[in-house]
Amino acid sequence: MRTRTRIAPVALAAVLVAGGTMLAAGQAGAAPKAGPAVKATCYGGAKYYTSTAGGGSSNAHWPATGTWAYTTSNCNDINVKSDVSLSVKVCFKKTGSCNGWTSAKAGVWTVVAKDVLHGSGFYLQFNRTSSSKGWIAY
């Protein structure tokens, strides 16, 4: 009986270790394919922003006038989570053009540009003159 009681805990420990190793390996292999895991990595690198207020006929924008943000390998898209509901468009350095307006609800992640090449220069333009705050992941 002693042999059985000693073997059982050792066998149980070996099964738990093997199961944990298999689970970790399964998670590691699945993480890049799973949408939430990829988004968590993208949003995990998000930066808090405060847009520069516009004036007259100029809309608020981010980053500061005359500067560009550059996309990273953290995300394939440019995502915004603003403190207020507004519309956003992305303007690109290379092409000198902007995409159309995208409505973004307050407190919700919104994709404002899809499938953007890494290292692309861009700025955001908001459909208002007053400043906004929130998060941006790119």
TIGUMI-774908 format. One record per residue: y, z, x of N, C-alpha, C in turn; residue in one letter; residue number from 0. Coordinates in nm, 2 decimals, m for minus. Example, Ala and Ser with C-alpha at 12.3 -4.5 7.8 and 13.67 -1.06 7.14 Angstrom:
BEGIN
<<m0.57 0.78 1.32> <m0.45 0.78 1.23> <m0.33 0.78 1.32> a 0>
<<m0.22 0.71 1.28> <m0.11 0.71 1.37> <0.00 0.79 1.29> s 1>
END
This chain:
BEGIN
<<m0.12 0.00 0.08> <0.00 0.00 0.00> <0.13 0.00 0.09> m 0>
<<0.12 0.07 0.20> <0.24 0.08 0.28> <0.28 m0.06 0.33> r 1>
<<0.17 m0.14 0.37> <0.20 m0.28 0.42> <0.27 m0.36 0.31> t 2>
<<0.23 m0.35 0.19> <0.29 m0.42 0.08> <0.43 m0.38 0.06> r 3>
<<0.46 m0.25 0.06> <0.60 m0.20 0.04> <0.69 m0.24 0.15> t 4>
<<0.64 m0.25 0.27> <0.72 m0.30 0.38> <0.74 m0.45 0.38> r 5>
<<0.64 m0.52 0.34> <0.65 m0.67 0.34> <0.74 m0.71 0.23> i 6>
<<0.73 m0.65 0.11> <0.81 m0.70 0.00> <0.96 m0.69 0.03> a 7>
<<1.01 m0.58 0.08> <1.16 m0.58 0.11> <1.19 m0.69 0.21> p 8>
<<1.11 m0.71 0.32> <1.13 m0.81 0.42> <1.13 m0.95 0.36> v 9>
<<1.03 m0.97 0.27> <1.01 m1.10 0.21> <1.13 m1.13 0.11> a 10>
<<1.17 m1.02 0.04> <1.29 m1.04 m0.05> <1.41 m1.07 0.03> l 11>
<<1.43 m1.00 0.14> <1.55 m1.03 0.22> <1.55 m1.17 0.27> a 12>
<<1.43 m1.22 0.31> <1.42 m1.36 0.36> <1.45 m1.46 0.25> a 13>
<<1.41 m1.43 0.13> <1.43 m1.52 0.02> <1.58 m1.52 m0.01> v 14>
<<1.65 m1.40 m0.01> <1.79 m1.39 m0.04> <1.87 m1.47 0.07> l 15>
<<1.83 m1.45 0.19> <1.90 m1.52 0.30> <1.89 m1.67 0.29> v 16>
<<1.76 m1.71 0.27> <1.74 m1.86 0.25> <1.81 m1.91 0.13> a 17>
<<1.81 m1.84 0.02> <1.88 m1.88 m0.10> <2.03 m1.89 m0.08> g 18>
<<2.09 m1.79 m0.01> <2.23 m1.79 0.02> <2.27 m1.91 0.11> g 19>
<<2.18 m1.94 0.21> <2.20 m2.05 0.30> <2.20 m2.18 0.22> t 20>
<<2.10 m2.19 0.13> <2.09 m2.32 0.05> <2.21 m2.33 m0.04> m 21>
<<2.25 m2.22 m0.10> <2.37 m2.22 m0.19> <2.49 m2.26 m0.11> l 22>
<<2.51 m2.20 0.01> <2.63 m2.23 0.09> <2.63 m2.38 0.13> a 23>
<<2.51 m2.43 0.17> <2.50 m2.57 0.21> <2.53 m2.66 0.09> a 24>
<<2.48 m2.62 m0.03> <2.50 m2.70 m0.15> <2.65 m2.70 m0.18> g 25>
<<2.72 m2.59 m0.17> <2.86 m2.59 m0.20> <2.94 m2.67 m0.10> q 26>
<<2.90 m2.66 0.03> <2.97 m2.73 0.13> <2.96 m2.88 0.11> a 27>
<<2.84 m2.92 0.07> <2.82 m3.07 0.05> <2.89 m3.11 m0.08> g 28>
<<2.90 m3.03 m0.18> <2.96 m3.07 m0.31> <3.11 m3.06 m0.31> a 29>
<<3.17 m2.97 m0.23> <3.31 m2.94 m0.24> <3.40 m3.07 m0.23> a 30>
<<3.38 m3.16 m0.14> <3.47 m3.27 m0.13> <3.46 m3.36 m0.26> p 31>
<<3.35 m3.36 m0.33> <3.33 m3.45 m0.44> <3.39 m3.39 m0.57> k 32>
<<3.39 m3.25 m0.57> <3.43 m3.19 m0.70> <3.58 m3.19 m0.71> a 33>
<<3.63 m3.23 m0.83> <3.77 m3.24 m0.85> <3.85 m3.11 m0.83> g 34>
<<3.80 m3.00 m0.89> <3.87 m2.87 m0.88> <3.88 m2.83 m0.73> p 35>
<<3.78 m2.85 m0.65> <3.78 m2.81 m0.51> <3.88 m2.89 m0.44> a 36>
<<3.89 m3.02 m0.46> <3.98 m3.10 m0.39> <4.13 m3.06 m0.43> v 37>
<<4.15 m3.04 m0.56> <4.28 m3.01 m0.61> <4.32 m2.87 m0.56> k 38>
<<4.23 m2.78 m0.55> <4.26 m2.65 m0.50> <4.31 m2.66 m0.35> a 39>
<<4.25 m2.75 m0.27> <4.30 m2.77 m0.14> <4.44 m2.83 m0.14> t 40>
<<4.46 m2.93 m0.23> <4.59 m3.00 m0.24> <4.69 m2.90 m0.28> c 41>
<<4.67 m2.83 m0.39> <4.77 m2.73 m0.44> <4.78 m2.61 m0.35> y 42>
<<4.68 m2.58 m0.27> <4.68 m2.47 m0.18> <4.79 m2.49 m0.07> g 43>
<<4.82 m2.62 m0.05> <4.92 m2.65 0.05> <5.06 m2.68 m0.01> g 44>
<<5.07 m2.65 m0.14> <5.20 m2.67 m0.21> <5.31 m2.60 m0.15> a 45>
<<5.43 m2.66 m0.16> <5.55 m2.60 m0.11> <5.65 m2.57 m0.23> k 46>
<<5.72 m2.46 m0.22> <5.82 m2.42 m0.32> <5.94 m2.51 m0.29> y 47>
<<6.00 m2.57 m0.40> <6.12 m2.65 m0.38> <6.23 m2.60 m0.47> y 48>
<<6.35 m2.63 m0.43> <6.47 m2.62 m0.51> <6.54 m2.75 m0.49> t 49>
<<6.56 m2.82 m0.60> <6.63 m2.96 m0.59> <6.78 m2.94 m0.56> s 50>
<<6.83 m3.04 m0.50> <6.98 m3.05 m0.48> <7.04 m3.10 m0.61> t 51>
<<7.14 m3.03 m0.66> <7.20 m3.07 m0.79> <7.27 m3.20 m0.77> a 52>
<<7.28 m3.28 m0.88> <7.35 m3.41 m0.88> <7.49 m3.38 m0.93> g 53>
<<7.56 m3.49 m0.95> <7.70 m3.47 m1.01> <7.74 m3.61 m1.06> g 54>
<<7.82 m3.61 m1.16> <7.87 m3.74 m1.22> <7.75 m3.81 m1.27> g 55>
<<7.73 m3.93 m1.22> <7.61 m4.01 m1.26> <7.49 m4.00 m1.17> s 56>
<<7.50 m3.91 m1.07> <7.39 m3.89 m0.97> <7.30 m3.78 m1.02> s 57>
<<7.17 m3.81 m1.02> <7.07 m3.71 m1.06> <7.04 m3.61 m0.95> n 58>
<<6.98 m3.50 m0.99> <6.93 m3.40 m0.89> <6.82 m3.47 m0.82> a 59>
<<6.79 m3.42 m0.69> <6.69 m3.48 m0.61> <6.63 m3.38 m0.51> h 60>
<<6.52 m3.41 m0.45> <6.46 m3.33 m0.35> <6.39 m3.42 m0.25> w 61>
<<6.40 m3.40 m0.12> <6.47 m3.30 m0.05> <6.62 m3.33 m0.04> p 62>
<<6.69 m3.27 0.05> <6.84 m3.29 0.06> <6.87 m3.44 0.08> a 63>
<<6.99 m3.47 0.04> <7.05 m3.61 0.05> <7.03 m3.66 0.20> t 64>
<<6.98 m3.78 0.21> <6.96 m3.84 0.34> <6.84 m3.80 0.41> g 65>
<<6.75 m3.72 0.35> <6.63 m3.68 0.42> <6.51 m3.73 0.34> t 66>
<<6.39 m3.73 0.40> <6.27 m3.78 0.34> <6.16 m3.67 0.36> w 67>
<<6.08 m3.66 0.26> <5.95 m3.58 0.28> <5.85 m3.68 0.31> a 68>
<<5.74 m3.64 0.38> <5.63 m3.73 0.42> <5.50 m3.68 0.36> y 69>
<<5.43 m3.77 0.30> <5.30 m3.73 0.24> <5.20 m3.68 0.35> t 70>
<<5.11 m3.60 0.31> <5.01 m3.54 0.41> <4.87 m3.58 0.37> t 71>
<<4.78 m3.55 0.45> <4.64 m3.57 0.41> <4.58 m3.47 0.31> s 72>
<<4.67 m3.37 0.28> <4.62 m3.26 0.18> <4.60 m3.32 0.04> n 73>
<<4.67 m3.42 0.00> <4.67 m3.47 m0.13> <4.67 m3.63 m0.12> c 74>
<<4.61 m3.69 m0.23> <4.62 m3.83 m0.24> <4.74 m3.87 m0.33> n 75>
<<4.79 m3.78 m0.40> <4.89 m3.80 m0.50> <5.01 m3.71 m0.47> d 76>
<<5.12 m3.73 m0.53> <5.24 m3.64 m0.52> <5.24 m3.57 m0.66> i 77>
<<5.24 m3.44 m0.65> <5.23 m3.35 m0.77> <5.34 m3.26 m0.78> n 78>
<<5.39 m3.23 m0.90> <5.51 m3.14 m0.92> <5.47 m3.04 m1.03> v 79>
<<5.51 m2.92 m1.01> <5.50 m2.81 m1.11> <5.64 m2.75 m1.12> k 80>
<<5.72 m2.79 m1.21> <5.86 m2.75 m1.22> <5.87 m2.63 m1.31> s 81>
<<5.98 m2.55 m1.29> <6.01 m2.44 m1.37> <6.06 m2.47 m1.51> d 82>
<<6.10 m2.60 m1.53> <6.15 m2.65 m1.66> <6.09 m2.78 m1.69> v 83>
<<6.09 m2.82 m1.81> <6.04 m2.95 m1.85> <6.14 m3.06 m1.81> s 84>
<<6.10 m3.16 m1.75> <6.20 m3.27 m1.71> <6.12 m3.40 m1.67> l 85>
<<6.19 m3.50 m1.64> <6.13 m3.62 m1.60> <6.15 m3.64 m1.45> s 86>
<<6.06 m3.70 m1.38> <6.07 m3.71 m1.23> <6.03 m3.86 m1.20> v 87>
<<6.10 m3.91 m1.10> <6.05 m4.04 m1.04> <6.05 m4.02 m0.89> k 88>
<<5.96 m4.10 m0.82> <5.94 m4.09 m0.68> <6.00 m4.22 m0.62> v 89>
<<6.08 m4.21 m0.52> <6.14 m4.32 m0.45> <6.08 m4.32 m0.30> c 90>
<<6.04 m4.44 m0.26> <5.97 m4.46 m0.13> <6.06 m4.52 m0.03> f 91>
<<6.05 m4.47 0.09> <6.13 m4.51 0.21> <6.09 m4.66 0.25> k 92>
<<5.97 m4.69 0.26> <5.92 m4.82 0.31> <5.96 m4.93 0.22> k 93>
<<5.95 m4.91 0.09> <5.98 m5.02 m0.01> <6.13 m5.02 m0.06> t 94>
<<6.19 m4.90 m0.05> <6.32 m4.88 m0.10> <6.33 m4.88 m0.25> g 95>
<<6.21 m4.87 m0.32> <6.21 m4.87 m0.46> <6.15 m4.74 m0.52> s 96>
<<6.17 m4.72 m0.65> <6.12 m4.60 m0.71> <6.02 m4.64 m0.82> c 97>
<<5.93 m4.55 m0.85> <5.84 m4.57 m0.96> <5.91 m4.53 m1.09> n 98>
<<5.85 m4.55 m1.21> <5.91 m4.51 m1.33> <5.91 m4.36 m1.35> g 99>
<<5.99 m4.32 m1.46> <6.00 m4.18 m1.49> <5.86 m4.12 m1.54> w 100>
<<5.83 m4.00 m1.50> <5.71 m3.93 m1.55> <5.75 m3.80 m1.61> t 101>
<<5.71 m3.77 m1.73> <5.75 m3.64 m1.79> <5.66 m3.53 m1.74> s 102>
<<5.72 m3.42 m1.70> <5.65 m3.31 m1.64> <5.69 m3.19 m1.73> a 103>
<<5.59 m3.12 m1.78> <5.61 m3.00 m1.86> <5.63 m2.88 m1.77> k 104>
<<5.71 m2.79 m1.81> <5.73 m2.67 m1.73> <5.60 m2.59 m1.70> a 105>
<<5.58 m2.55 m1.58> <5.47 m2.47 m1.54> <5.33 m2.54 m1.54> g 106>
<<5.33 m2.67 m1.54> <5.21 m2.75 m1.54> <5.21 m2.85 m1.43> v 107>
<<5.10 m2.86 m1.35> <5.09 m2.96 m1.24> <5.09 m3.10 m1.31> w 108>
<<5.18 m3.19 m1.26> <5.19 m3.32 m1.30> <5.19 m3.42 m1.19> t 109>
<<5.10 m3.52 m1.19> <5.10 m3.62 m1.09> <5.21 m3.72 m1.12> v 110>
<<5.30 m3.73 m1.02> <5.42 m3.82 m1.03> <5.41 m3.94 m0.95> v 111>
<<5.31 m3.95 m0.86> <5.28 m4.08 m0.79> <5.13 m4.07 m0.75> a 112>
<<5.06 m4.17 m0.78> <4.91 m4.17 m0.75> <4.88 m4.26 m0.63> k 113>
<<4.77 m4.21 m0.56> <4.72 m4.29 m0.45> <4.82 m4.34 m0.35> d 114>
<<4.90 m4.24 m0.30> <5.00 m4.26 m0.20> <4.94 m4.26 m0.06> v 115>
<<4.98 m4.35 0.02> <4.93 m4.35 0.16> <4.98 m4.23 0.23> l 116>
<<4.90 m4.17 0.32> <4.94 m4.05 0.40> <5.05 m4.10 0.49> h 117>
<<5.15 m4.01 0.51> <5.26 m4.04 0.60> <5.37 m4.12 0.54> g 118>
<<5.36 m4.14 0.41> <5.47 m4.22 0.34> <5.59 m4.13 0.32> s 119>
<<5.71 m4.19 0.35> <5.84 m4.12 0.33> <5.88 m4.14 0.18> g 120>
<<5.92 m4.03 0.12> <5.96 m4.03 m0.02> <6.06 m3.92 m0.05> f 121>
<<6.13 m3.94 m0.17> <6.21 m3.83 m0.22> <6.19 m3.83 m0.37> y 122>
<<6.21 m3.72 m0.44> <6.20 m3.71 m0.58> <6.34 m3.72 m0.64> l 123>
<<6.35 m3.78 m0.76> <6.47 m3.78 m0.84> <6.44 m3.72 m0.98> q 124>
<<6.53 m3.64 m1.02> <6.51 m3.57 m1.15> <6.61 m3.63 m1.26> f 125>
<<6.57 m3.63 m1.38> <6.65 m3.69 m1.48> <6.76 m3.59 m1.54> n 126>
<<6.82 m3.52 m1.45> <6.92 m3.43 m1.48> <7.01 m3.40 m1.36> r 127>
<<7.13 m3.35 m1.39> <7.22 m3.33 m1.27> <7.20 m3.19 m1.22> t 128>
<<7.16 m3.09 m1.31> <7.14 m2.95 m1.26> <7.01 m2.94 m1.18> s 129>
<<7.02 m2.84 m1.09> <6.91 m2.82 m1.00> <6.78 m2.76 m1.07> s 130>
<<6.67 m2.79 m1.02> <6.54 m2.73 m1.07> <6.47 m2.66 m0.96> s 131>
<<6.37 m2.58 m0.99> <6.29 m2.52 m0.89> <6.14 m2.53 m0.93> k 132>
<<6.05 m2.52 m0.84> <5.91 m2.53 m0.87> <5.83 m2.56 m0.75> g 133>
<<5.71 m2.62 m0.77> <5.62 m2.64 m0.66> <5.59 m2.79 m0.65> w 134>
<<5.57 m2.83 m0.52> <5.54 m2.97 m0.50> <5.42 m2.97 m0.40> i 135>
<<5.32 m3.06 m0.43> <5.20 m3.08 m0.34> <5.19 m3.22 m0.31> a 136>
<<5.18 m3.26 m0.18> <5.18 m3.40 m0.15> <5.10 m3.42 m0.02> y 137>
END
